[in-house]
Amino acid sequence: MNRKKFIKDTALTAALVALPGRELFAGISNTQEKVRLTMIGVGLRGQNHLDLIMRRNDVELVAICDIDERMLSISKSIIDRSGNKMPQIFSGDPYAWKKMLALKNIDGIIISTPWEWHKEMIIGSIEAGIKYIGTEVMLGITLQDHWDVVKSAEQYNAHVMMLENVCYRRDVMAALNMVRQGLFGELVHLQGGYQHDLREVKFNNGIEAYGHGCEFGDKGWSEARWRTHHSVYRNGDLYPTHGIGPIAHYININRGNRFVNISSFSSKARGLHDYIVKKCGPTHPNAKINFKLGDIVTTSIGCANGETILLQHDTNLPRPYSLGFRVQGTDGLWMDVARGVYIEGKSKPHQWDNSKLWFDKYDHPLWKRWSNETAGAGHGGMDFFVIHALVESIKRKTDTPMDVYDAAAWSAITPLSEISIEKGNETIEFPDFTGGKWMYRKPVFSLSDEF
């Protein structure tokens, strides 16, 4: 789903909250106590989570924190229209979130802030005694950041769940169902990535969230205020989790399998400069910037069980959206760009089947059960599932279906890819964040229709 449509959907869901007689969603566990949540970051992404929280009558939103008064104003309107009690508001300075963490009896927190804040906010939440942390991608910036979060979660027995929504995309989950039923045979090779034209995300006019200008940083707004800096100073796969999250579930990473090595290559950087020149002219001050991020970053990963993975990060050039999934085994494959599935012995030889025919047949039980509740949720409904999984895990006092080891392994691809590129595309060892536990852990993600 493109970001302009996301804005429209956000406005639509906010309007839906206000409709009289609209039923709230109560969840599925038996506890009558409401989950007490807080939020750091209620920008456009955080507002998507906020809307889903406002739909549930098993959650009490205790407090929210943001330093952008415009985003706070929009969020307050969403809460007002929902009919829910206004939470406590923390704002005023970049560390207002620390004051919020002093609140007592908080069950969980959702973090939707710029990447560079995540490590500090996750560890701060853990040390404040919060046992369940739902964080947007990424987990941290440096490789050490990832180790620090893992060690903190282990020390305090806390649950850190990355809110990677693509793991719940309907076709992705249907493919997972097919993998688990053996339709593709033994998996051999997988591909994915983040192939999404973000030029109008990285630049705007400081007023509108997407496009209409070539500003970023202090002169930009929303993601352009912080995200574009990473393209100026960093060169690597800056956003691997949309692709690698589903792939990790297909081949049981951290649960009987693990990543063992990684190498990355980066193309030249032309796209962002060309965009500025075409949009705002060669004399615009930002046309002088040398962007470090290569337009196409290609990463290869080897796995303990012999599978190979190819990831591509492609956000600076004109292109339609695609995550480029390919799931290939000894009996067939799915390629999302081709919208095709081929199963040997069931498909016509050397001809693609329309993937919809297979995915309708093998629709995952989660989507069969909860499709009505996903209506109006962001990104085609898949956002419903990450919030649902977090809340239900808190209510049951159980592990989250995606844990800190998953978050670390997926997110660490970014600093590892940077290291590989810096070393001349060297193949480097992939750290084992589980400390060997991957050999004994069992798959847990979406094994039923509950969450």
Secondary structure, 3 states (H helix, E strand, C coil): CCHHHHHHHHHHHHHHHCCCCCCCECCCCCCCCCEEEEEECCCHHHHHHHHHHHCECCEEEEEEECCCHHHHHHHHHHHHHHCCCCCEEECCCCCHHHHHCCCCCCCEEEECCCHHHHHHHHHHHHHCCCCEEEECCCCCCCHHHHHHHHHHHHHHCCEEEECCHHHHCHHHHHHHHHHHCCCCCCEEEEEEEEECCCHHHHCECCCCCCECCCECHHHCCHHHHCHHHHHHHCCCCCCCHHHHHHHHHHCCECCCECEEEEEEEECCCCHHHHHHHHHHCCCCHHHHCCCCCCCEEEEEEEECCCCEEEEEEECCCCCCCECCCEEEECCEEEECCCCEEEECCCCCCCCCEEHHHHHHHCCCHHHHHHCCCCCCCCHHHCHHHHHHHHHHHHHHCCCCCCCHHHHHHHHCHHHHHHHHHHCCCCCEECCCCCCCHHHCCCCCCCCCCCC
